[in-house]
């Protein structure tokens, strides 16, 4: 059952700037994206489970996906919604309960937003949802995956497919919908480097498994610019890969990361079976990877600021 909390103080006349409602707005990507949106003249609303203090250009509203509650004012105020919320897919071993939590956090949250939009007959200028290049599966091969490539049937592929499918009812409301299929995000003190940088800083980093698995990556600044473009460019609709197409494998990534820290890798490769023992099925995240095409997003006129991995890593570190 969905329960909505209506704030009677909402006044449409008080809203001057275009408003972007963020879910997951207090996370790594959300914080950076909030800064960019405000710098580009938007006001930002953030849905959070806890009570937070509003401040200039940022308003906080409460929601609870598990109980199906949301403050309707967040939806009524919004011109756009950017949906980033979801359990960290790599935070814990993939037990049956963890898999369910990962999927539910993405799909149920979209359903809650949809229900609120429908009941209020709210027409947004756009609904932009995160997704992942994991939709193409935990597979390593030479196929260059574009947005027309069929989703895989493994856990990653299934999660991303259901994540994106949950936006279809919103599209059916007449709202432009976009799905951003994100690669490995590089950023300062967070993203994929949060785990890797400490090891490589102390010269303990190494190639993982065969080292042949592809690692489609994107700098946090470029990712946020893609979200901004998805707002500003009304022709954008459907899925877009958000990753640099440079054929980076784990071997290449590891060697360049070591170079940035001033040394050459000296440790042997980490055997796949070791990671499988430690991580279980979740080891797929680091042992497998596919190439993805960036042609579709680039054909919109978008230009990546960071296409050189070494430059991107040095900026982050």
N, C-alpha and C positions, 0 to 999 in steps of 0.2 A: 504494500500500500504506500502511495506517495503522499506526503504531507507537506504543504507549503505554508511558509510563514509570511504573511503580508505586512509590509511596513507602510502604514497609512501616511507617513510623512513624505513619501516620494512625490516629487513635482517635476514633470518633464520640462517645464519652462526653465528650471534651474540648471539644466545640463547644457553647457555651451560647446564644449569640446566633444568630438567623437569619442565614445567610450569603448574600451576593449576589456571584456571580462576574461580573466585567466583562471583556469584550474591548474593546480600545480605551480602556482605563481611564486611560491616561496622556495622552490627548488633551484638547482644549479642553472638550468636554462631559463626558468621563469624569472629569476632575479635579473639576469642580464637582459632578457627581452623587455622587462618592465622599464629598465633604464632607457633602452632604445625607443620604446613607444612614447615615453614622456618627452624625450628629446625631439621627437617628431610631431609633437603637438597633440598627442592623445591623452586622455585621462584613462586610468587603469583601475579596474575593480578586480579583487582577488577573492576567490572562494576558499575558505579555510575551515577546518574543523574547530579551531580555537578562536577565542575572541582576541582581536588585535586592534590597536589604536590607529585610526585613520590619520593620514597626514597629506600634505599638499599633493594633489593629483593622484593619490592612491586611496581607494576605499576598500575596506574589508567587509565581507559578508560571510555568514556561517552556512555550512551545509554538512550533512552526514549521509554519505551514500548508503551505508548499511541500514540506517533507519528510514531512508527515503525522504529526508527533510532538506529544504533549501529555502533561503530567504528570497522571496520572489523579486524583491527590489533589484537584486543583482541582475536578473534577467530583464526586467522592465527597463533598466537603465542602459543596457548594453546595445551597442550598434554592431559589435562583432564579438564572437566567442572564440578563444584559442584554448583548446583542450589538451593540456599537457599531463594531467594527473594519471598516476598509475604506479603500482608497486614496482620497486626496482627489480628488474628481471634477473639481475646477477647478484642479489644481496644474500640469498640463502639457497641451500640445496633444493632441488626440484622434487620435493615430496608431493604426494597427491594433493595434500591440503595447500601446499605452497603454490602449486600450479593453478589451483582453483582461485586462490587469492590474487594471483597475477592477472588472470583473465577477468575475474569479476571486477577488479578495481578499474579496469579500462572500459568494459562493456556496460556494467551497471551504472557507472557515472554518466555515460552518454545517454543512457535510457532515462535517467533522472532529468537531465537537461532537456531532452526531447519532450518529455511529458509536461514539463513546466512551460516550454515554448508553445506547445499545442494548446494547453488549457487556457493560456493567455492570448492566443492568436497573435503571438509576437513574431514579427518579421525582422530578421537580422539582415545586415548587409553581407554577412559571410560567417560561416562556421568552419574553422580551421582546426583539424585534429592532428596530433602527433601520430606517427606510426613508425615502423622500422624496416630496414632492409632485410631483417630477419624473415620477412614474408617470403623471401626466395629460398629459405631453408638453410639448415646447417649442413651445407654441402660444399665441397671444394672441387670445382671443375673450371674449365676455361670459358664457359658460357658467359657472355656479357648480358646481364639481366636488365631489361628496361621495364617500364611500367605495364607493358602488355604480357610480360612473362607470367606464366601460371604460378599461383601460390603453391608452396610446398605443403606436404601433409604431416610434417613433424610438429613438435610442440611450438617452436618459434613461428613457423608458417601459419599454424592454426590460430595462434593468439593474434597475430597481426591481421589475418584475414577477418576474424570476428570483430576485431577492433574497428577496422574500416567498415565492415558491413553494418555496424551499429549506427553509422552516420547516414545510412540510406533513408530511414524515415525522416530525418531532418531535411535531406535533399527533397524528399517528397512533399515537404511543407512549402516548397518554393524558395528554399534558402540555398544559396551557393555554398557548396561544401568542397573542401580541399583536404587532402591527406598528405602529410609530409613524412616520407619514408626516410628516417634518419639513420646515418651510419654512426661510427664511433666518434664521439664528440671530444675534441681537444680543447681544453680550457685551463686557466690557471688554478691550480690546487683542487681540481675536481675533474669529473668525467673519467675517461679511461686512464688518464695520467695520475689520478689519485692513487691507484693501485700500483702502477708501473714505476713512477718516478722514484719512490724511495729505494726500490731495488736497484735501479740503474744508477742512482746517485752514489750508492756505495759499491758500485761495480759488481753487483750480484745479479744483474739482469742477463737473460739468455734467450735464445730462440726456443719457441714452444712447439713440441711435436715435430712434424716434418718441416715446419717453417714455410710450407708452400701455400698455406691457407691465406686467402686474400683478406685485407683489412681496410674496407672502404671507410674513409675518415672524413671529417669536416671540422673546421675551426668554429668555435662557438660564435664568433662574430659573423661568419658567413651564414650559419644556421639562423641566427636571429634576423639577419637581413632577408633571408628567404621568407620567414614568417611575416615580416613587414611588407614584403612584396606581395604576398598572398592576400594581404589586406587591401593594399593600394591598387593592385591589378585585378580588375573585375573579370578579366578573361580567364584567369586561372581557376580551374575546376578539376576535381578528381585527384589521383595520386601523382606525386612528384618525388623522385629520388633526390635526397639531400646528402650527397657524398661526392668527393672528388674522384674522378675516374682516372687513376694514374697507375693501376696495376700493382699497388703496394701489397706485398706479402708480409707475413710475420717476420721473415728473415730480413727483408728490407727495412721494415719498421724498427726492428730491434737494433740493427746495425746503425741506423741513423740516430736513434735515441741514445745509444752508447756514445756515438760521435759527439752529440751535443754536450754530453757530460765529460768529454775529453779523453775517451779511451776506446779500445777495440774489445769486443766481446771475447772473453777468454774461457768462460765456462762452457761445458758441453750442452747440447740441446736437452731441454726438459722432456723426458719420455712421456708419450701420451698416456701410458698406463698409470703413471704416477698421478697425473691430474684426474684421471678417471676414478682412481681410488679416493682421492681427496674430495673431489667435487661431484662425483657421480655423473648423472646425465647432463648436468649443467656444464661439464667440461666441453661440450659442443660449442659453447660460446667462444672459446679460445682456440679450439682444435680445428674448427671448420670455418669457412668463409667464402663468399662469392664476390665476383666482380659486379659492379653495377654501373649503368650508364647514367651520365648527367646531361645527356642531350636535351631532354624535354625541358628541364628548368632553364638551361642556357638558351634555348630557342625563344624563351619569353623575353630575352634581353638581359637576364641576370648574369652578372660576372662575379666569379669567385675572387675574393681578395687574396686568399691563400690557396695556391695550387702546388706550392713547393713544400714538401713535408718538413724538411729541415728548417725552413723559415718559420713554418707554423709552430714547430716544437720549440724553437728558440724564443718565439714570442710568448709562449705559454710558460716557459721555464726560466 
